[in-house]
Structures are given as structure tokens and as C-alpha cells.
Amino acid sequence: MKKSVENILALLRKGIPVILQSDDFRFSELSEFARISSSAETDITLVVGDNLNFAEVMELCNISHGHIHIDLSSRT
């Protein structure tokens, strides 16, 4: 399956939890995922890479209203 924004949004809208690498998406796309996860009450696990700073991670947490799990583990 292609990791397109449309495919991921469709999964979230169906209530299917996903694990995402932050480096694969722009902040605006991650924000949309967080918004949909909140409205669909579906959890996201976000593996945070170097493309996000602390303030951006906190903003995604606020948008998702508790439906996001932050993974800070190494991706190696």
C-alpha cells in the first residue's frame, strides 16, 4: 500500500490505528492526521524524527486530544 495522505486519512476515518514516521510527512499533513484522529477517536503512534521540534510535537498532541502516542525511540 502506498503511504499517501489520502490512504492514511481513509484508514483513520474508518477507525484503524496507524503508526507514522514524522519524517515521511509535512507538519500540515501531520496536523490533519491529528485532527482526524481526534474526531474519529482513533489512535496514532507518531515516531518522531528530526523534522519536528518540541513545540510542533506539543501542538500535534493538543490537536489530537489524547489520541496520539509519541515514540521517541531510535529508528535504526
PDB file with one MODEL, atoms N, CA, C and O in Angstrom:
MODEL        1
ATOM      1  N   MET A   1       0.841  -1.180   0.000  1.00  0.00           N
ATOM      2  CA  MET A   1       0.000   0.000   0.000  1.00  0.00           C
ATOM      3  C   MET A   1       0.885   1.242   0.000  1.00  0.00           C
ATOM      4  O   MET A   1       1.888   1.302   0.712  1.00  0.00           O
ATOM      5  N   LYS A   2       0.515   2.200  -0.782  1.00  0.00           N
ATOM      6  CA  LYS A   2       1.235   3.464  -0.828  1.00  0.00           C
ATOM      7  C   LYS A   2       0.886   4.285   0.414  1.00  0.00           C
ATOM      8  O   LYS A   2      -0.281   4.384   0.792  1.00  0.00           O
ATOM      9  N   LYS A   3       1.908   4.875   1.047  1.00  0.00           N
ATOM     10  CA  LYS A   3       1.688   5.693   2.237  1.00  0.00           C
ATOM     11  C   LYS A   3       1.291   7.118   1.833  1.00  0.00           C
ATOM     12  O   LYS A   3       1.990   8.080   2.152  1.00  0.00           O
ATOM     13  N   SER A   4       0.186   7.237   1.142  1.00  0.00           N
ATOM     14  CA  SER A   4      -0.266   8.567   0.733  1.00  0.00           C
ATOM     15  C   SER A   4      -1.129   9.174   1.834  1.00  0.00           C
ATOM     16  O   SER A   4      -1.692   8.469   2.671  1.00  0.00           O
ATOM     17  N   VAL A   5      -1.215  10.468   1.810  1.00  0.00           N
ATOM     18  CA  VAL A   5      -2.045  11.181   2.783  1.00  0.00           C
ATOM     19  C   VAL A   5      -3.486  10.705   2.682  1.00  0.00           C
ATOM     20  O   VAL A   5      -4.137  10.489   3.704  1.00  0.00           O
ATOM     21  N   GLU A   6      -3.985  10.539   1.481  1.00  0.00           N
ATOM     22  CA  GLU A   6      -5.372  10.122   1.279  1.00  0.00           C
ATOM     23  C   GLU A   6      -5.630   8.738   1.875  1.00  0.00           C
ATOM     24  O   GLU A   6      -6.658   8.518   2.516  1.00  0.00           O
ATOM     25  N   ASN A   7      -4.696   7.807   1.665  1.00  0.00           N
ATOM     26  CA  ASN A   7      -4.857   6.458   2.205  1.00  0.00           C
ATOM     27  C   ASN A   7      -4.853   6.455   3.731  1.00  0.00           C
ATOM     28  O   ASN A   7      -5.649   5.760   4.364  1.00  0.00           O
ATOM     29  N   ILE A   8      -3.956   7.232   4.304  1.00  0.00           N
ATOM     30  CA  ILE A   8      -3.875   7.290   5.765  1.00  0.00           C
ATOM     31  C   ILE A   8      -5.120   7.943   6.350  1.00  0.00           C
ATOM     32  O   ILE A   8      -5.643   7.475   7.361  1.00  0.00           O
ATOM     33  N   LEU A   9      -5.598   9.007   5.736  1.00  0.00           N
ATOM     34  CA  LEU A   9      -6.829   9.646   6.210  1.00  0.00           C
ATOM     35  C   LEU A   9      -8.007   8.681   6.132  1.00  0.00           C
ATOM     36  O   LEU A   9      -8.847   8.659   7.032  1.00  0.00           O
ATOM     37  N   ALA A  10      -8.078   7.892   5.077  1.00  0.00           N
ATOM     38  CA  ALA A  10      -9.162   6.909   4.935  1.00  0.00           C
ATOM     39  C   ALA A  10      -9.100   5.872   6.052  1.00  0.00           C
ATOM     40  O   ALA A  10     -10.132   5.503   6.612  1.00  0.00           O
ATOM     41  N   LEU A  11      -7.905   5.402   6.377  1.00  0.00           N
ATOM     42  CA  LEU A  11      -7.758   4.435   7.466  1.00  0.00           C
ATOM     43  C   LEU A  11      -8.211   5.038   8.795  1.00  0.00           C
ATOM     44  O   LEU A  11      -8.946   4.406   9.555  1.00  0.00           O
ATOM     45  N   LEU A  12      -7.767   6.256   9.066  1.00  0.00           N
ATOM     46  CA  LEU A  12      -8.142   6.907  10.323  1.00  0.00           C
ATOM     47  C   LEU A  12      -9.646   7.130  10.411  1.00  0.00           C
ATOM     48  O   LEU A  12     -10.240   6.932  11.471  1.00  0.00           O
ATOM     49  N   ARG A  13     -10.259   7.533   9.323  1.00  0.00           N
ATOM     50  CA  ARG A  13     -11.712   7.756   9.323  1.00  0.00           C
ATOM     51  C   ARG A  13     -12.485   6.467   9.571  1.00  0.00           C
ATOM     52  O   ARG A  13     -13.600   6.504  10.092  1.00  0.00           O
ATOM     53  N   LYS A  14     -11.901   5.323   9.200  1.00  0.00           N
ATOM     54  CA  LYS A  14     -12.521   4.015   9.429  1.00  0.00           C
ATOM     55  C   LYS A  14     -12.231   3.494  10.842  1.00  0.00           C
ATOM     56  O   LYS A  14     -12.698   2.417  11.213  1.00  0.00           O
ATOM     57  N   GLY A  15     -11.460   4.257  11.632  1.00  0.00           N
ATOM     58  CA  GLY A  15     -11.159   3.843  12.996  1.00  0.00           C
ATOM     59  C   GLY A  15      -9.999   2.883  13.114  1.00  0.00           C
ATOM     60  O   GLY A  15      -9.882   2.170  14.110  1.00  0.00           O
ATOM     61  N   ILE A  16      -9.142   2.855  12.113  1.00  0.00           N
ATOM     62  CA  ILE A  16      -7.998   1.946  12.111  1.00  0.00           C
ATOM     63  C   ILE A  16      -6.762   2.698  12.596  1.00  0.00           C
ATOM     64  O   ILE A  16      -6.324   3.645  11.944  1.00  0.00           O
ATOM     65  N   PRO A  17      -6.190   2.289  13.740  1.00  0.00           N
ATOM     66  CA  PRO A  17      -4.991   2.965  14.259  1.00  0.00           C
ATOM     67  C   PRO A  17      -3.810   2.793  13.307  1.00  0.00           C
ATOM     68  O   PRO A  17      -3.688   1.768  12.637  1.00  0.00           O
ATOM     69  N   VAL A  18      -2.956   3.783  13.253  1.00  0.00           N
ATOM     70  CA  VAL A  18      -1.779   3.732  12.385  1.00  0.00           C
ATOM     71  C   VAL A  18      -0.531   4.162  13.150  1.00  0.00           C
ATOM     72  O   VAL A  18      -0.603   4.869  14.156  1.00  0.00           O
ATOM     73  N   ILE A  19       0.604   3.714  12.645  1.00  0.00           N
ATOM     74  CA  ILE A  19       1.913   4.153  13.132  1.00  0.00           C
ATOM     75  C   ILE A  19       2.558   4.917  11.995  1.00  0.00           C
ATOM     76  O   ILE A  19       2.666   4.416  10.875  1.00  0.00           O
ATOM     77  N   LEU A  20       2.989   6.143  12.292  1.00  0.00           N
ATOM     78  CA  LEU A  20       3.535   7.023  11.260  1.00  0.00           C
ATOM     79  C   LEU A  20       4.937   7.486  11.627  1.00  0.00           C
ATOM     80  O   LEU A  20       5.243   7.697  12.801  1.00  0.00           O
ATOM     81  N   GLN A  21       5.781   7.640  10.624  1.00  0.00           N
ATOM     82  CA  GLN A  21       7.102   8.249  10.782  1.00  0.00           C
ATOM     83  C   GLN A  21       6.955   9.732  10.454  1.00  0.00           C
ATOM     84  O   GLN A  21       6.525  10.085   9.356  1.00  0.00           O
ATOM     85  N   SER A  22       7.304  10.588  11.386  1.00  0.00           N
ATOM     86  CA  SER A  22       7.107  12.024  11.145  1.00  0.00           C
ATOM     87  C   SER A  22       7.897  12.518   9.937  1.00  0.00           C
ATOM     88  O   SER A  22       7.461  13.435   9.241  1.00  0.00           O
ATOM     89  N   ASP A  23       9.052  11.915   9.686  1.00  0.00           N
ATOM     90  CA  ASP A  23       9.889  12.347   8.558  1.00  0.00           C
ATOM     91  C   ASP A  23       9.244  12.124   7.199  1.00  0.00           C
ATOM     92  O   ASP A  23       9.676  12.704   6.203  1.00  0.00           O
ATOM     93  N   ASP A  24       8.217  11.292   7.149  1.00  0.00           N
ATOM     94  CA  ASP A  24       7.564  10.977   5.873  1.00  0.00           C
ATOM     95  C   ASP A  24       6.525  12.015   5.453  1.00  0.00           C
ATOM     96  O   ASP A  24       6.008  11.960   4.337  1.00  0.00           O
ATOM     97  N   PHE A  25       6.211  12.978   6.358  1.00  0.00           N
ATOM     98  CA  PHE A  25       5.107  13.909   6.103  1.00  0.00           C
ATOM     99  C   PHE A  25       5.471  15.330   6.514  1.00  0.00           C
ATOM    100  O   PHE A  25       6.326  15.548   7.372  1.00  0.00           O
ATOM    101  N   ARG A  26       4.802  16.290   5.880  1.00  0.00           N
ATOM    102  CA  ARG A  26       4.925  17.692   6.290  1.00  0.00           C
ATOM    103  C   ARG A  26       4.115  17.899   7.557  1.00  0.00           C
ATOM    104  O   ARG A  26       3.214  17.119   7.865  1.00  0.00           O
ATOM    105  N   PHE A  27       4.445  18.963   8.295  1.00  0.00           N
ATOM    106  CA  PHE A  27       3.730  19.260   9.535  1.00  0.00           C
ATOM    107  C   PHE A  27       2.238  19.462   9.269  1.00  0.00           C
ATOM    108  O   PHE A  27       1.409  19.032  10.071  1.00  0.00           O
ATOM    109  N   SER A  28       1.891  20.099   8.173  1.00  0.00           N
ATOM    110  CA  SER A  28       0.473  20.335   7.858  1.00  0.00           C
ATOM    111  C   SER A  28      -0.270  19.009   7.679  1.00  0.00           C
ATOM    112  O   SER A  28      -1.427  18.888   8.082  1.00  0.00           O
ATOM    113  N   GLU A  29       0.383  18.024   7.083  1.00  0.00           N
ATOM    114  CA  GLU A  29      -0.241  16.709   6.915  1.00  0.00           C
ATOM    115  C   GLU A  29      -0.385  16.005   8.258  1.00  0.00           C
ATOM    116  O   GLU A  29      -1.417  15.392   8.533  1.00  0.00           O
ATOM    117  N   LEU A  30       0.647  16.093   9.094  1.00  0.00           N
ATOM    118  CA  LEU A  30       0.578  15.500  10.422  1.00  0.00           C
ATOM    119  C   LEU A  30      -0.534  16.146  11.253  1.00  0.00           C
ATOM    120  O   LEU A  30      -1.209  15.470  12.029  1.00  0.00           O
ATOM    121  N   SER A  31      -0.717  17.450  11.084  1.00  0.00           N
ATOM    122  CA  SER A  31      -1.791  18.153  11.790  1.00  0.00           C
ATOM    123  C   SER A  31      -3.157  17.640  11.358  1.00  0.00           C
ATOM    124  O   SER A  31      -4.054  17.483  12.186  1.00  0.00           O
ATOM    125  N   GLU A  32      -3.316  17.382  10.078  1.00  0.00           N
ATOM    126  CA  GLU A  32      -4.576  16.844   9.569  1.00  0.00           C
ATOM    127  C   GLU A  32      -4.811  15.434  10.121  1.00  0.00           C
ATOM    128  O   GLU A  32      -5.937  15.099  10.489  1.00  0.00           O
ATOM    129  N   PHE A  33      -3.778  14.618  10.183  1.00  0.00           N
ATOM    130  CA  PHE A  33      -3.908  13.285  10.776  1.00  0.00           C
ATOM    131  C   PHE A  33      -4.343  13.397  12.240  1.00  0.00           C
ATOM    132  O   PHE A  33      -5.216  12.656  12.691  1.00  0.00           O
ATOM    133  N   ALA A  34      -3.735  14.321  12.970  1.00  0.00           N
ATOM    134  CA  ALA A  34      -4.075  14.501  14.384  1.00  0.00           C
ATOM    135  C   ALA A  34      -5.524  14.962  14.534  1.00  0.00           C
ATOM    136  O   ALA A  34      -6.225  14.509  15.439  1.00  0.00           O
ATOM    137  N   ARG A  35      -5.974  15.850  13.665  1.00  0.00           N
ATOM    138  CA  ARG A  35      -7.353  16.345  13.729  1.00  0.00           C
ATOM    139  C   ARG A  35      -8.345  15.207  13.457  1.00  0.00           C
ATOM    140  O   ARG A  35      -9.340  15.063  14.167  1.00  0.00           O
ATOM    141  N   ILE A  36      -8.071  14.417  12.447  1.00  0.00           N
ATOM    142  CA  ILE A  36      -8.959  13.302  12.116  1.00  0.00           C
ATOM    143  C   ILE A  36      -8.924  12.246  13.217  1.00  0.00           C
ATOM    144  O   ILE A  36      -9.956  11.660  13.543  1.00  0.00           O
ATOM    145  N   SER A  37      -7.753  11.998  13.790  1.00  0.00           N
ATOM    146  CA  SER A  37      -7.667  11.007  14.870  1.00  0.00           C
ATOM    147  C   SER A  37      -8.539  11.418  16.048  1.00  0.00           C
ATOM    148  O   SER A  37      -9.161  10.574  16.692  1.00  0.00           O
ATOM    149  N   SER A  38      -8.580  12.700  16.322  1.00  0.00           N
ATOM    150  CA  SER A  38      -9.420  13.191  17.414  1.00  0.00           C
ATOM    151  C   SER A  38     -10.900  13.023  17.091  1.00  0.00           C
ATOM    152  O   SER A  38     -11.662  12.520  17.916  1.00  0.00           O
ATOM    153  N   SER A  39     -11.304  13.437  15.910  1.00  0.00           N
ATOM    154  CA  SER A  39     -12.728  13.370  15.566  1.00  0.00           C
ATOM    155  C   SER A  39     -13.206  11.931  15.382  1.00  0.00           C
ATOM    156  O   SER A  39     -14.369  11.631  15.652  1.00  0.00           O
ATOM    157  N   ALA A  40     -12.324  11.034  14.924  1.00  0.00           N
ATOM    158  CA  ALA A  40     -12.697   9.634  14.743  1.00  0.00           C
ATOM    159  C   ALA A  40     -12.395   8.790  15.983  1.00  0.00           C
ATOM    160  O   ALA A  40     -12.697   7.598  16.024  1.00  0.00           O
ATOM    161  N   GLU A  41     -11.792   9.428  16.996  1.00  0.00           N
ATOM    162  CA  GLU A  41     -11.390   8.738  18.230  1.00  0.00           C
ATOM    163  C   GLU A  41     -10.539   7.508  17.911  1.00  0.00           C
ATOM    164  O   GLU A  41     -10.771   6.412  18.423  1.00  0.00           O
ATOM    165  N   THR A  42      -9.558   7.728  17.057  1.00  0.00           N
ATOM    166  CA  THR A  42      -8.646   6.682  16.603  1.00  0.00           C
ATOM    167  C   THR A  42      -7.223   7.088  16.952  1.00  0.00           C
ATOM    168  O   THR A  42      -6.812   8.218  16.688  1.00  0.00           O
ATOM    169  N   ASP A  43      -6.472   6.169  17.546  1.00  0.00           N
ATOM    170  CA  ASP A  43      -5.121   6.496  17.981  1.00  0.00           C
ATOM    171  C   ASP A  43      -4.108   6.450  16.841  1.00  0.00           C
ATOM    172  O   ASP A  43      -4.202   5.646  15.914  1.00  0.00           O
ATOM    173  N   ILE A  44      -3.147   7.341  16.956  1.00  0.00           N
ATOM    174  CA  ILE A  44      -1.986   7.397  16.067  1.00  0.00           C
ATOM    175  C   ILE A  44      -0.755   7.208  16.942  1.00  0.00           C
ATOM    176  O   ILE A  44      -0.678   7.750  18.044  1.00  0.00           O
ATOM    177  N   THR A  45       0.195   6.445  16.451  1.00  0.00           N
ATOM    178  CA  THR A  45       1.523   6.413  17.067  1.00  0.00           C
ATOM    179  C   THR A  45       2.447   7.157  16.118  1.00  0.00           C
ATOM    180  O   THR A  45       2.581   6.791  14.950  1.00  0.00           O
ATOM    181  N   LEU A  46       3.078   8.197  16.627  1.00  0.00           N
ATOM    182  CA  LEU A  46       3.965   9.019  15.809  1.00  0.00           C
ATOM    183  C   LEU A  46       5.404   8.787  16.242  1.00  0.00           C
ATOM    184  O   LEU A  46       5.787   9.112  17.366  1.00  0.00           O
ATOM    185  N   VAL A  47       6.195   8.223  15.340  1.00  0.00           N
ATOM    186  CA  VAL A  47       7.619   8.044  15.572  1.00  0.00           C
ATOM    187  C   VAL A  47       8.281   9.354  15.154  1.00  0.00           C
ATOM    188  O   VAL A  47       8.341   9.685  13.970  1.00  0.00           O
ATOM    189  N   VAL A  48       8.772  10.084  16.138  1.00  0.00           N
ATOM    190  CA  VAL A  48       9.268  11.444  15.901  1.00  0.00           C
ATOM    191  C   VAL A  48      10.698  11.406  15.382  1.00  0.00           C
ATOM    192  O   VAL A  48      11.586  10.797  15.978  1.00  0.00           O
ATOM    193  N   GLY A  49      10.887  12.075  14.254  1.00  0.00           N
ATOM    194  CA  GLY A  49      12.212  12.219  13.657  1.00  0.00           C
ATOM    195  C   GLY A  49      12.746  13.622  13.861  1.00  0.00           C
ATOM    196  O   GLY A  49      12.236  14.381  14.685  1.00  0.00           O
ATOM    197  N   ASP A  50      13.765  13.952  13.111  1.00  0.00           N
ATOM    198  CA  ASP A  50      14.432  15.246  13.242  1.00  0.00           C
ATOM    199  C   ASP A  50      13.664  16.402  12.622  1.00  0.00           C
ATOM    200  O   ASP A  50      14.063  17.557  12.775  1.00  0.00           O
ATOM    201  N   ASN A  51      12.571  16.115  11.925  1.00  0.00           N
ATOM    202  CA  ASN A  51      11.849  17.186  11.239  1.00  0.00           C
ATOM    203  C   ASN A  51      10.908  17.964  12.154  1.00  0.00           C
ATOM    204  O   ASN A  51      10.377  18.999  11.750  1.00  0.00           O
ATOM    205  N   LEU A  52      10.694  17.485  13.379  1.00  0.00           N
ATOM    206  CA  LEU A  52       9.789  18.175  14.303  1.00  0.00           C
ATOM    207  C   LEU A  52      10.543  18.693  15.519  1.00  0.00           C
ATOM    208  O   LEU A  52      11.466  18.049  16.015  1.00  0.00           O
ATOM    209  N   ASN A  53      10.136  19.865  15.989  1.00  0.00           N
ATOM    210  CA  ASN A  53      10.686  20.362  17.239  1.00  0.00           C
ATOM    211  C   ASN A  53       9.670  20.119  18.358  1.00  0.00           C
ATOM    212  O   ASN A  53       8.558  19.657  18.100  1.00  0.00           O
ATOM    213  N   PHE A  54      10.050  20.428  19.589  1.00  0.00           N
ATOM    214  CA  PHE A  54       9.198  20.157  20.736  1.00  0.00           C
ATOM    215  C   PHE A  54       7.855  20.879  20.627  1.00  0.00           C
ATOM    216  O   PHE A  54       6.815  20.288  20.918  1.00  0.00           O
ATOM    217  N   ALA A  55       7.865  22.120  20.220  1.00  0.00           N
ATOM    218  CA  ALA A  55       6.619  22.890  20.106  1.00  0.00           C
ATOM    219  C   ALA A  55       5.664  22.258  19.096  1.00  0.00           C
ATOM    220  O   ALA A  55       4.456  22.223  19.327  1.00  0.00           O
ATOM    221  N   GLU A  56       6.185  21.767  17.998  1.00  0.00           N
ATOM    222  CA  GLU A  56       5.340  21.119  16.984  1.00  0.00           C
ATOM    223  C   GLU A  56       4.748  19.807  17.516  1.00  0.00           C
ATOM    224  O   GLU A  56       3.579  19.509  17.272  1.00  0.00           O
ATOM    225  N   VAL A  57       5.553  19.030  18.237  1.00  0.00           N
ATOM    226  CA  VAL A  57       5.042  17.791  18.836  1.00  0.00           C
ATOM    227  C   VAL A  57       3.923  18.120  19.823  1.00  0.00           C
ATOM    228  O   VAL A  57       2.889  17.453  19.842  1.00  0.00           O
ATOM    229  N   MET A  58       4.131  19.141  20.635  1.00  0.00           N
ATOM    230  CA  MET A  58       3.100  19.540  21.597  1.00  0.00           C
ATOM    231  C   MET A  58       1.837  20.011  20.890  1.00  0.00           C
ATOM    232  O   MET A  58       0.732  19.723  21.349  1.00  0.00           O
ATOM    233  N   GLU A  59       1.979  20.722  19.794  1.00  0.00           N
ATOM    234  CA  GLU A  59       0.806  21.171  19.042  1.00  0.00           C
ATOM    235  C   GLU A  59       0.030  19.980  18.480  1.00  0.00           C
ATOM    236  O   GLU A  59      -1.200  19.972  18.515  1.00  0.00           O
ATOM    237  N   LEU A  60       0.733  18.985  17.966  1.00  0.00           N
ATOM    238  CA  LEU A  60       0.063  17.778  17.470  1.00  0.00           C
ATOM    239  C   LEU A  60      -0.664  17.062  18.607  1.00  0.00           C
ATOM    240  O   LEU A  60      -1.765  16.546  18.417  1.00  0.00           O
ATOM    241  N   CYS A  61      -0.051  17.031  19.778  1.00  0.00           N
ATOM    242  CA  CYS A  61      -0.705  16.424  20.945  1.00  0.00           C
ATOM    243  C   CYS A  61      -1.983  17.182  21.298  1.00  0.00           C
ATOM    244  O   CYS A  61      -3.007  16.566  21.593  1.00  0.00           O
ATOM    245  N   ASN A  62      -1.932  18.486  21.270  1.00  0.00           N
ATOM    246  CA  ASN A  62      -3.115  19.298  21.573  1.00  0.00           C
ATOM    247  C   ASN A  62      -4.222  19.088  20.543  1.00  0.00           C
ATOM    248  O   ASN A  62      -5.396  18.993  20.901  1.00  0.00           O
ATOM    249  N   ILE A  63      -3.856  19.017  19.287  1.00  0.00           N
ATOM    250  CA  ILE A  63      -4.841  18.827  18.217  1.00  0.00           C
ATOM    251  C   ILE A  63      -5.525  17.468  18.350  1.00  0.00           C
ATOM    252  O   ILE A  63      -6.729  17.354  18.118  1.00  0.00           O
ATOM    253  N   SER A  64      -4.766  16.442  18.721  1.00  0.00           N
ATOM    254  CA  SER A  64      -5.301  15.076  18.750  1.00  0.00           C
ATOM    255  C   SER A  64      -6.135  14.781  19.995  1.00  0.00           C
ATOM    256  O   SER A  64      -6.823  13.761  20.046  1.00  0.00           O
ATOM    257  N   HIS A  65      -6.085  15.650  20.991  1.00  0.00           N
ATOM    258  CA  HIS A  65      -6.872  15.468  22.224  1.00  0.00           C
ATOM    259  C   HIS A  65      -6.693  14.077  22.831  1.00  0.00           C
ATOM    260  O   HIS A  65      -7.667  13.404  23.169  1.00  0.00           O
ATOM    261  N   GLY A  66      -5.432  13.659  22.964  1.00  0.00           N
ATOM    262  CA  GLY A  66      -5.133  12.390  23.622  1.00  0.00           C
ATOM    263  C   GLY A  66      -5.134  11.168  22.736  1.00  0.00           C
ATOM    264  O   GLY A  66      -4.986  10.051  23.231  1.00  0.00           O
ATOM    265  N   HIS A  67      -5.297  11.348  21.446  1.00  0.00           N
ATOM    266  CA  HIS A  67      -5.332  10.210  20.529  1.00  0.00           C
ATOM    267  C   HIS A  67      -4.021  10.038  19.774  1.00  0.00           C
ATOM    268  O   HIS A  67      -4.003   9.496  18.669  1.00  0.00           O
ATOM    269  N   ILE A  68      -2.930  10.499  20.369  1.00  0.00           N
ATOM    270  CA  ILE A  68      -1.622  10.341  19.740  1.00  0.00           C
ATOM    271  C   ILE A  68      -0.654   9.784  20.780  1.00  0.00           C
ATOM    272  O   ILE A  68      -0.649  10.204  21.937  1.00  0.00           O
ATOM    273  N   HIS A  69       0.152   8.841  20.346  1.00  0.00           N
ATOM    274  CA  HIS A  69       1.219   8.277  21.162  1.00  0.00           C
ATOM    275  C   HIS A  69       2.524   8.712  20.517  1.00  0.00           C
ATOM    276  O   HIS A  69       2.705   8.571  19.307  1.00  0.00           O
ATOM    277  N   ILE A  70       3.424   9.238  21.322  1.00  0.00           N
ATOM    278  CA  ILE A  70       4.695   9.731  20.811  1.00  0.00           C
ATOM    279  C   ILE A  70       5.770   8.689  21.066  1.00  0.00           C
ATOM    280  O   ILE A  70       5.975   8.261  22.202  1.00  0.00           O
ATOM    281  N   ASP A  71       6.454   8.284  20.007  1.00  0.00           N
ATOM    282  CA  ASP A  71       7.530   7.310  20.093  1.00  0.00           C
ATOM    283  C   ASP A  71       8.842   8.056  19.834  1.00  0.00           C
ATOM    284  O   ASP A  71       9.071   8.571  18.740  1.00  0.00           O
ATOM    285  N   LEU A  72       9.687   8.105  20.847  1.00  0.00           N
ATOM    286  CA  LEU A  72      10.967   8.797  20.734  1.00  0.00           C
ATOM    287  C   LEU A  72      12.127   7.824  20.563  1.00  0.00           C
ATOM    288  O   LEU A  72      13.288   8.227  20.625  1.00  0.00           O
ATOM    289  N   SER A  73      11.828   6.569  20.352  1.00  0.00           N
ATOM    290  CA  SER A  73      12.888   5.568  20.218  1.00  0.00           C
ATOM    291  C   SER A  73      13.638   5.754  18.909  1.00  0.00           C
ATOM    292  O   SER A  73      13.131   6.372  17.973  1.00  0.00           O
ATOM    293  N   SER A  74      14.805   5.235  18.855  1.00  0.00           N
ATOM    294  CA  SER A  74      15.636   5.330  17.661  1.00  0.00           C
ATOM    295  C   SER A  74      15.041   4.503  16.537  1.00  0.00           C
ATOM    296  O   SER A  74      14.469   3.442  16.784  1.00  0.00           O
ATOM    297  N   ARG A  75      15.167   4.978  15.300  1.00  0.00           N
ATOM    298  CA  ARG A  75      14.647   4.259  14.130  1.00  0.00           C
ATOM    299  C   ARG A  75      15.719   3.412  13.473  1.00  0.00           C
ATOM    300  O   ARG A  75      15.491   2.895  12.379  1.00  0.00           O
ATOM    301  N   THR A  76      16.866   3.250  14.088  1.00  0.00           N
ATOM    302  CA  THR A  76      17.948   2.475  13.453  1.00  0.00           C
ATOM    303  C   THR A  76      17.820   1.015  13.717  1.00  0.00           C
ATOM    304  O   THR A  76      18.648   0.229  13.255  1.00  0.00           O
TER     305      THR A  76
ENDMDL
END
